[in-house]
Amino acid sequence: MLEFAPGGSIASFTKKGSSRNQFLRQNADDVIRFILGCVVLGLEFVHSRHIVYQDLKPNNLLVFDDGYIKMADFGVSKKMREGSYYLKPGMLCYFAP
C-alpha cells in the first residue's frame, strides 16, 4: 500500500500540452535540480540500507503536495549483503550508456 501522491508521477511533466510541461519549461533549471536532489537523497537512503533499487524511471517518481518526490515500486529491488555484487536487468531504455 502507498500513500496517495496527488501530484502523480514525474512522467506527467513530459506530456506535451500539460500545465506541468509549461511549468517545467518556465522553471526548468530549478525544478530539475530539486527533483534530482530528492532522487539522490532517496537513493542515498536506500543504498545505506544495502538495497539496490533497480527501477528508476519517471513513472516511479511520485510528486506530493509539498513538492517533494518519493520513489515507488520496489518490486524488483534487491537486499544485498555488504560487499556483494548484483545486477538484474530492468528497463533497457533507462540504462546508462
N, C-alpha and C positions, 0 to 999 in steps of 0.2 A: 504494500500500500504506500502511496506517495502523498505528500501534502499537495494541495491544489496550487498550481502555478498559473495565476491569472494572465500573465504576460505571454503564455505559450512558449515556444522554443525560439532559439536564435534563428532557425531556418526561416521563420516568418519575416525576418528583417531583409531577406534577399528577394522576396517576391515582388516583381515589378508592379508598380502602381499602388502598393500598400502605403499607408501613412507611416509605417515603421521604416520603409525603404526611404521615404523622403527625409525622415528624421535622421537616419543614418548618413545620408548624403550631406546634410547640412552640418552634422557634428561628427563626421567620420573619425577623425583622429582621437578625440576624447572618448567616444563610445567604444571604439575598438580597443583602445588602451585599457579602459575599465573592464571590458569583457575578458580580455586576455589576462588581466590581473586576477580576476575572480577564478579563472580556469587554472592559472598557475598555483594559486593558493589551495584550490581544491585538490589538484594533483599532488601537491606537496604533502597535504594531509593524508591522502590515500597511500602514497608511497611510504610515508613514515610508519604506516601500519603494515608494510610489506605486501601491499595489494597492487597488482598490475591491472589497470582499468580496461584497456584494450578496445574500447568502443567510443572513442572521442570523435564526435561529429556534431554538426549544428542541431540536428534533431534531438540530441541527448543533452543539450544545454538549455535549461529552463529558466525563464525570467520571472522574478517575483515582484510583488507590489513595490518593494523598496528599491527595485532596480538591480538587485544582486542576482547573480547567476549561480545555479546549482546543477551539478551533474546528475544525470538519471541513467537508468538501465545498467545495472551492474551484473546483468545476467551472464556475461562472458568474462567477468573479472576473475582473477586467479590470486589466491593467497599463496605467497611464496615464503620459503624458508630463507633466512638471511644467507646471502652468498650463492643462491641457486639461480639458474638462468632458464627462462621460458619465453617462448614467443608463439602465440597462436594467431594465425591469420584472421583478420577481421574484414572490414570493408576495404577492398583494394583501392578504391578511388580516394580514400583518405590516408593511405600510407605515404610516408615521406619518400622522396625520390632516392 
